[in-house]
Amino acid sequence: MLTKAAIGLALSGVLASATAETVGSVDTVFKLLGPDHKVVVEVFDDPRVRGVSCYLSRAKTGGIKGAIGIAEDKSNASVACRHVGPLAFNGKLPRQEEVFSERASILFKHVRVVRMVDPKRNALVYLVYSDRLIEGSPQNSVTAVPVPANLPIPLK
């Protein structure tokens, strides 16, 4: 049986994850039936660090399977996070936290972005990767956002 604390922790993880907006896309393969294969660029704001936005590019599978939502997207993804406004922290940050997750297949595969804190260099490091229930992909991309020296990162 789930305790109130476990339910609260699960909900806080769900609420802390960001949602992405599509910036644009380019077609990579023409498909006669259904949408073309493409590379999509999305942006999301770090839910706990105001002033940091992350741009995520990733492959989206088209065709009939892509049109009805049963295609499995490729594991290739890239992330670039930038300081886009005044930085402010929404509470204390854990050393590592998932900040974005999106389904990459109908079952078991996700593209995830994890924020890691590098307190020695006062930087936020963002890693994008793809996982799967049985076996994920080693393909990944990383970016870092330096935090001004006069603004220490509040750690849990």
C-alpha positions in Angstrom: 0.0 0.0 0.0 1.3 3.5 -0.9 1.9 5.9 1.9 1.0 9.6 1.7 4.7 10.4 1.5 5.3 8.0 -1.4 2.3 9.4 -3.3 3.5 13.0 -2.6 7.0 12.1 -3.8 5.6 10.5 -7.0 3.4 13.6 -7.7 6.2 16.0 -7.0 8.3 14.2 -9.6 5.5 14.4 -12.1 4.9 18.1 -11.4 8.6 19.0 -11.5 9.0 17.6 -15.1 8.7 20.2 -17.8 6.6 20.2 -20.9 8.1 21.2 -24.2 6.9 23.6 -26.9 7.8 22.9 -30.5 10.1 25.5 -32.1 10.3 24.0 -35.5 11.2 20.9 -37.5 12.8 19.8 -40.8 11.9 16.8 -42.9 14.5 14.1 -43.3 12.7 11.4 -45.3 9.7 11.7 -47.5 6.9 9.2 -46.7 4.2 8.7 -49.3 1.7 7.7 -46.6 1.6 9.6 -43.3 3.9 12.3 -42.1 7.6 12.5 -43.2 10.4 11.4 -40.8 11.8 14.6 -39.3 14.1 16.2 -36.8 12.1 18.3 -34.3 13.4 21.2 -32.1 11.6 21.7 -28.8 12.2 24.0 -25.9 11.3 23.7 -22.2 12.1 25.8 -19.2 13.8 24.2 -16.2 11.0 23.8 -13.7 13.2 24.6 -10.7 15.6 27.2 -12.2 14.0 30.3 -13.5 16.0 31.8 -16.4 17.3 28.5 -17.9 15.7 27.2 -21.1 16.7 23.9 -22.8 16.5 23.3 -26.5 16.1 19.7 -27.5 16.5 18.3 -31.0 15.4 14.7 -31.7 14.3 12.4 -34.4 10.5 11.8 -34.9 9.4 8.8 -37.0 6.7 9.4 -39.6 4.9 7.1 -41.9 1.7 5.3 -41.0 3.1 4.1 -37.7 4.2 7.6 -36.8 0.8 9.0 -37.7 -1.1 6.6 -35.4 1.4 6.9 -32.6 2.9 3.4 -32.6 6.3 4.1 -34.2 9.5 4.0 -32.1 11.6 7.1 -32.5 15.3 6.9 -33.0 17.5 7.4 -29.9 19.4 10.3 -31.4 18.9 13.5 -29.4 20.8 16.7 -28.6 20.3 19.3 -25.8 21.5 22.8 -25.4 20.5 24.7 -22.3 21.1 28.4 -22.0 20.8 31.2 -19.4 18.0 33.3 -20.9 17.0 35.6 -18.1 17.7 36.4 -14.4 18.5 33.2 -12.6 16.4 32.2 -9.5 16.1 28.9 -7.8 12.8 27.4 -6.8 13.9 25.8 -3.5 16.9 23.6 -2.9 18.1 21.4 -5.8 19.0 17.7 -5.6 22.4 16.8 -7.0 20.6 15.0 -9.8 17.0 15.3 -11.0 15.0 14.5 -14.1 13.6 17.7 -15.6 12.0 16.4 -18.8 10.6 13.2 -20.1 8.7 12.4 -23.3 7.5 9.2 -24.8 9.5 7.9 -27.8 7.4 4.8 -28.5 4.0 3.5 -27.6 5.5 1.4 -24.8 8.6 1.6 -22.6 10.8 4.1 -24.4 11.4 7.7 -23.3 13.7 10.6 -24.1 14.9 12.0 -20.8 16.8 15.1 -19.7 18.5 15.1 -16.3 19.9 18.1 -14.5 23.0 17.5 -12.4 24.6 20.1 -10.1 28.4 20.7 -10.3 28.9 22.7 -7.0 32.7 22.9 -7.4 32.3 24.9 -10.7 28.9 26.4 -9.7 27.3 25.0 -12.9 24.2 23.1 -13.9 24.8 20.2 -16.3 22.0 18.8 -18.4 22.2 15.3 -20.0 19.8 13.9 -22.6 19.5 10.2 -23.2 17.0 7.6 -24.3 15.9 4.7 -22.1 13.9 1.6 -22.6 12.4 -1.0 -20.2 15.0 -3.7 -21.3 17.8 -1.8 -22.9 18.5 1.9 -23.3 20.8 3.6 -25.7 24.3 4.9 -24.9 23.8 7.8 -27.3 23.6 11.0 -25.4 24.3 14.7 -25.4 25.4 17.1 -22.6 25.4 20.8 -22.0 26.3 23.1 -19.0 25.0 26.4 -17.8 27.4 28.4 -15.6 25.9 30.1 -12.6 27.3 33.5 -11.6 29.8 33.2 -8.7 27.7 35.5 -6.5 24.7 33.1 -6.8 25.5 29.8 -5.1 23.4 26.8 -6.1 21.2 25.8 -3.1 21.6 22.0 -2.6 19.4 19.6 -0.8 
